[in-house]
Amino acid sequence: MNGVAPPSDLVARLALAAVLSIFLGLAFEEVYKRDQSAAPGGVRTFPLLTLSGAMLYLIEPQYAAAFVAGLFAVALWLHAQIRAAPERHDILASLMIPVSNLLAYAIGPVALTQPPWIAVAVSVTAVLLLGTREQLHRLAHIVPPDELLTAAKFLILAGVVLPLVPDRPVTDLTPLTPFHVWLAVVAICGLSYASYLAQRYMPAKEGALLPALLGGAYSSTATTVVLAKRQREAKTARPELAAGIVAATAMMYPRLALIIAFFDFHLALALAPALAGFFIVAAAIAAYVWRQAGARGPSLTIPATNPLQLSTAIVFAALFVTFSLATAFLGSTFGTPGIFALSGAVGATDIDPFVLGIAQGGAPNVPTNALCAAIIIAASSNNAVKAAYAVGFGGFGRARLPAAILLGLSLLGLAVAGFYAA
């Protein structure tokens, strides 16, 4: 709605504006008037400012000249309040106080002219910012600068680059567009970034499997390598490290389910029974092996690696395009056998680009059951590679247990893939 609300709607909108301003005033008084009662604004002032803004807007809605004049009057009043009380300079110098008053003044015309959810969202956000003042100030001291840069990188990937990428195919070899490619990059980076934050900041109890689970949600292959190296350093087979390797692989299955469902819900639904079954089996084995460690198991520590590196995004995009073109070519030339062969080969690298290519329609002429089989083959191939990594980095004598479990999961996956392909 761009004009003034119909008369029948004015009463409800004015009532909403008044309620929101009272809500904002209560939060303001709780924070700023507890110790400085003379601070301008509050539970009575804000509703009056809101209603004044609404009435002045209604007087002349075309150019809002009366509302703008009132805005200047409120700004001069706030300036006079601050200048007249130098002994309260510390509290009044906060920009939050004049901004809160000006926001209360603006709520009126916003409630009259915009959808109600906008006024509600702005008011609730302001209340949350007021009420969490101390927590946000503490957070500014806790969060290191590099984390802010990491968050900025993700916002650039998702909010700046993604809208600018063209959504038109550049070749007849695949229906995927540059937008699809970068959307896949954003989806993987977002999931990996969330896992990275949880891995770095969630407290893990002594001996907990949480670090291995979070590491598996980020990269089960990287977690396997880290824990296998720990196994070699331990000089003896450690059940808790073996359990961590299996637990990391267990998290691969819900990760695949999430990224597939984001692009193709029906494909994810068809895969859900198999992926859920693999997760249950792997998680149960990890829990059983973990119990063998008992109280002797030390806490697992998995280094949290920042996933939002430009080189990582470029490599992923390149792999995504390569696997998408290969999938389309092999699918059109050799049919499902060609895609099955490719799915077995990608297990030695990163299976996410291959899986996302399929989820985004990279093999349009292949039946759903064959696509499910190809994804399971890729995961099973990756499990076999991780078994080799476990032995290679941990030593056969120390890492043979997790390697045998991963090989067993790989064989189980191939059997299930055969069922889907039949």
JOJOMO-V246464 format. One record per backbone hydrogen bond with DSSP energy under -1.0 kcal/mol. CO is the residue of the C=O (numbers start at 1). NH is the residue of the N-H. If there is no record, write none. Layout:
co | nh
CO | NH
CO | NH
This chain:
co | nh
6 | 9
9 | 13
10 | 14
11 | 15
12 | 16
13 | 17
14 | 18
15 | 19
16 | 20
17 | 21
18 | 22
19 | 23
20 | 24
21 | 25
22 | 26
23 | 27
24 | 28
25 | 29
26 | 30
27 | 31
28 | 32
36 | 39
42 | 46
44 | 48
45 | 49
46 | 50
47 | 51
48 | 52
49 | 53
50 | 54
51 | 55
52 | 56
53 | 57
54 | 58
55 | 59
60 | 64
64 | 68
65 | 69
66 | 70
67 | 71
68 | 72
69 | 73
70 | 74
71 | 75
72 | 76
73 | 77
74 | 78
75 | 79
76 | 80
77 | 81
78 | 82
79 | 83
80 | 84
85 | 88
86 | 89
88 | 92
89 | 93
94 | 97
95 | 99
96 | 100
97 | 101
98 | 102
99 | 103
100 | 104
101 | 105
102 | 106
103 | 107
106 | 110
107 | 111
108 | 112
109 | 113
110 | 114
115 | 118
116 | 120
117 | 121
118 | 122
119 | 123
120 | 124
121 | 125
122 | 126
123 | 127
124 | 128
125 | 129
126 | 130
127 | 131
128 | 132
130 | 133
132 | 136
133 | 137
134 | 138
135 | 139
136 | 140
138 | 142
139 | 143
144 | 147
144 | 148
145 | 149
146 | 150
147 | 151
148 | 152
149 | 153
150 | 154
151 | 155
152 | 156
153 | 157
154 | 158
155 | 159
156 | 160
156 | 161
157 | 162
166 | 179
177 | 181
178 | 182
179 | 183
180 | 184
181 | 185
182 | 186
183 | 187
184 | 188
185 | 189
186 | 190
187 | 191
188 | 192
189 | 193
190 | 194
191 | 195
192 | 196
193 | 197
194 | 198
195 | 199
196 | 200
197 | 201
198 | 202
205 | 208
209 | 213
210 | 214
211 | 215
212 | 216
213 | 217
214 | 218
215 | 219
219 | 223
220 | 224
221 | 225
222 | 226
223 | 227
224 | 228
225 | 229
226 | 230
227 | 231
228 | 232
229 | 233
230 | 234
232 | 235
238 | 242
239 | 243
240 | 244
241 | 245
242 | 246
243 | 247
244 | 248
245 | 249
246 | 250
247 | 251
249 | 252
251 | 255
252 | 256
253 | 257
254 | 258
255 | 259
256 | 260
257 | 261
258 | 262
260 | 264
264 | 268
265 | 269
266 | 270
267 | 271
268 | 272
271 | 275
272 | 276
273 | 277
274 | 278
275 | 279
276 | 280
277 | 281
278 | 282
279 | 283
280 | 284
281 | 285
282 | 286
283 | 287
284 | 288
285 | 289
286 | 290
287 | 291
290 | 293
293 | 296
307 | 309
309 | 313
310 | 314
311 | 315
312 | 316
313 | 317
314 | 318
315 | 319
316 | 320
317 | 321
318 | 322
319 | 323
320 | 324
321 | 325
322 | 326
323 | 327
324 | 328
325 | 329
326 | 330
327 | 331
328 | 332
329 | 333
330 | 334
335 | 339
336 | 340
337 | 341
338 | 342
339 | 343
340 | 344
341 | 345
342 | 346
345 | 348
346 | 349
351 | 355
352 | 356
353 | 357
354 | 358
355 | 359
356 | 360
357 | 362
358 | 361
363 | 366
367 | 371
368 | 372
369 | 373
370 | 374
371 | 375
372 | 376
373 | 377
374 | 378
375 | 379
376 | 380
377 | 381
378 | 382
379 | 383
380 | 384
381 | 385
382 | 386
383 | 387
384 | 388
385 | 389
386 | 390
387 | 391
388 | 392
389 | 393
390 | 394
391 | 395
395 | 399
396 | 400
399 | 403
400 | 404
401 | 405
402 | 406
403 | 407
404 | 408
405 | 409
406 | 410
407 | 411
408 | 412
409 | 413
410 | 414
411 | 415
412 | 416
413 | 417
414 | 418
415 | 419
416 | 420
417 | 421
418 | 422
